[in-house]
Amino acid sequence: MRRNRARAGGLGALLAAVVLALLPLPRDTAAVAAEPESSAMTKRGTAGPYDDFSALEVTVHQTRNLRGQGVRVSWKGGKPTNSNRTDYLQLMQCWGDDPAGPRREQCQFGAGATGNGGFGSFVAQRLIPVGSDPRETEYDELVPSPEYPGQMADPFVPFTPVSGPPTTKITDWTYYSPSDTNEEFFAVTQPDGTGEAGFNLQSTREAPHLGCGDPLGTGAEPRGRKCWLVVVPRGSHDPNGTRGFPVTSPLSTANWDQRIVFPLDFLPVGDACPADKAERRMTGSELVTDAVTSWQASLCATGTSRFTFSQRGEELARSSLLAPTSTSPGLAFTVEPVADGEKSGFVHAPVAVNALTVGFYWEANAMGLVKEIRLNQRLLAKLLTASYPYDVRMLTDKAPAPEHLKDNPQSIVRDPEFLKLNPKFEEVPQPPQVYPGGILLSVERSDTTKVVWDYLRSNADARAFLEGKPDPWGMRINPYFKELGLASRSSDEFPKADPTLTELRLVEGEEAISYGIVERSPYANDMHDAARWIRRGTNGAKDNVSRDSVSNALRLVSADVLVGSRRAYGITDSASASRYQLQTAALANADGAFVLPATGSMIQAVEQFEDSSVGGVLAPDPARAGKGAYPLTVVGYAAASTSLPADARKDYARVIRYAADAGQRQGTAPGQLPPGYAPLPRKLRLQAVAAADRLERGAPAGPGDTAGGTSAGSASGSGSDGGTGTGSGTSSGGGTGSASGPGGAAGSPGPGDGTGPGGGASGGTAGDATAGTDASAPPSSAPPASGGAGNGSGGAPPEKLAGTGSTPSQLLGAVRWVLLAVLLVGGAAGLAGPALLGFTGRRPTPSDSPRTGIRHLKSD
């Protein structure tokens, strides 16, 4: 019976081992992006005395962790907007510290109707004509006119800022004006009762009079001042019961009573780090700006340093590393590697996957809001070379198409190639002037600009067009751009080479003022600035003439941006496009497929990259972007010198480790990877922690010891949460190394999310696109200390991010094979013991212990 039980135990152990080996591993949560927590909020309307909005449901799709950005607002259950301009929504941003919501005096509204014809009436203003609203009791009497002494005027609802006196007249633009207000006074409901708008939220940086995000409270975790999004539904009646096109202000009492109010939780704006912490300066590529400025506050939560960031072109950033001064940044973010970086002791750590996009906001009259556009390489080449006459000047009978462009389609909506790819524009023909104007481009010189030109040159049709060959319909490149030789070389800038000037006069026969292509199609300061202008629906063209009221001189001004005619597009990055809720064009990749920038298509592109001149630093290559890859995907790298002082190397290594770990968790909370980025693939995260180890060691990178992880190393460390561990590896390249130092360990859970320990990099500042971001809360997890990493054939295992810890699936994978071995040995022993005993005829006595019995068997 004992033998039978032993045999059964052995068989059971073997069976358990096999089952354990065959069970699938759980999904490795560290390798994928966590689903961001939703802060969407939905509210219903109510029935009014004449119009019933009780079936209306409005959703604001993000209400927390807000900053200056776009936010999606959608609705259903509304009555369709008709040609009489009835049944629509009015949206406005307000401040107000009362938990019940804002007062109407605290809302930014009334500056958006300039030049909008019928909307110049009270429906888009703060004016409340006496007698127009029977329920109005506060603004119901005539008041002295502020503009015409001795006369009386209808009252208006003054705007009261968060700080300062209220406005004194309806056209008082002290705090906001038609050029910078964000109100939506005519948001259309579609025939099916649904609608959607991308509302452009403003933090205290863009609108200090609203104060949204002003730091409140004291201590290490300041909170931002909350604000409100107010939606006022409009039907087909005015407050006095008159039916037809409403003409009263949404701030009138009866209309205001129908409001739907959404709280907005803004991140605090300002320096998140105590000023007494030592500053560590960082600089570089705009591709990482939103990511780095999200990470800053979390980096500040531990350690003794604060990290500040200034955005600048990659070439300038690399130059500052090669010729450092006592005050120059020690860490630079770049796309191309530092020249001779390996030889001179620089490390390159991948930190962010972003992409260049053609973002757009396009209201196209009968087509409504345009949501899909396809562009191939040649069409983009036409836009970048101002080869459409309307991109050079506003065409009139006195200013026809320039001679060198007269045979080209007047604008992209008349280009047969564009219409072939976008047939909806052919179904609903658009006048040539009903298009977004000249494409918005960044004035910055940048590595990313080279990627765009490489994309065009990688395609035979686009390259031929740049060389001067006409397209199949006869359109030719603007000859002033042909002379630049863009078909044969990369450029780090977007030139505006056409010298055409167009004269404007207020009165025929009098003096004139001229504008050129830079005024007709202005530069944006950077890609973030381009995204903000696109969201406003204009490229900021100054191609209208006005006379200055003070100097009486002629000046160039922008035309009014009319509701229903807001159109703009430009080259921006995926993070900025997502931040401002822009639509993005699908671009043709190397296979000819049209692909949108998304996590999957960006990762697919990265997997097809090859090394640049520096091993381990991947070069963007649109020519190789096939199989669903998005062609303008780019990887941003952190670069630093191993000759920096030890304390600086240690701090910058923490930044890299944070970026490779907690910084890759997608979401809108401080410290997370903002929407629009794709999480780093595991191989790149391994490269990053390996680079951080080398940087902290301070030893110059030798041959074969690159960011690619072709050498191995070991590391040990302990974090602030007490996790410790060691890791080691060996590579096929033969290099070995070791490192030790403080840092969080991945072996024990840290505060917040249970995914990793404390010990993260420290410091942080706040700013916007060029100098930080809104300050925020402490990190949810901190990065681990790191050991050697490999490229798949050596070094750390592919699932191991650090020498001091492993991911859950990697640990379980290792454990289950160890258990398998133990169970196999145990099972074999359980089967073999009784078998051998039976063979020898020896029976164990009650006094024999298992150990004694085994010892005797071995002795036999």
Secondary structure, DSSP 8 states (H G I E B T S, - for coil): -HHHHHHHHHHHHHHHHHHHHHS-----GGGS--------EEEE--B-SS-B-TT-EEEES--SSB-SEEEEEEEES-----TT--SEEEEEEEE---TT---GGGEE-SSS-TT-GGGGSGGGSSB--TTS-TT--SS-S-EE-SSSTT-EE--B-----SSS---SSTT--SS--TTT---EEEEE--TTS-EEEEEEE--TTT-TTT-TT-EES-SSS-EE--EEEEEEEE-SB-TT--BSS--S-TTSHHHHTT-EEEEE-B---S--S-TTSEEEEEEE-GGGHHHHHHHHHHHHTSSSEEEEEEE--HHHHHHHHHS--TTS-SEEEESS--TTTTTTTEEEEEEEEEEEEEEEEEE-GGG-EE---EE-HHHHHHHHTT-SGGGTS---SSS---GGGTTS-SSGGG-HHHHHH-THHHHS---TTSS--S-BEE-S--HHHHHHHHHHHTSHHHHHHHHT---TT-----HHHHTTTTTTS--SS--------EEE-SSTTS--EEE-HHHHS-EESSHHHHHHHHHHT------EEEE-TTT--EEEE-----TT--EEEEEEEHHHHHHTT-EE-EEE-TTS-EE---HHHHHHHHTT-EE-SSTT-EE--GGG--TT--TTEEEEEEEEETTS-HHHHHHHHHHHHHHHTGGGSBSSSTTSB-TT-B---HHHHHHHHHHHHHHHH-----TT-STT--S---EEEE-TT--EEEE----TT-----EE---B-TTS--TTTSSS-S---------STTT--------S---B------SSSSSS-TT--BTTB--HHHHHHHHHHHHHHHHHHHHHHHHHHHHHHHHHT----TT--HHHHHHHHHH-
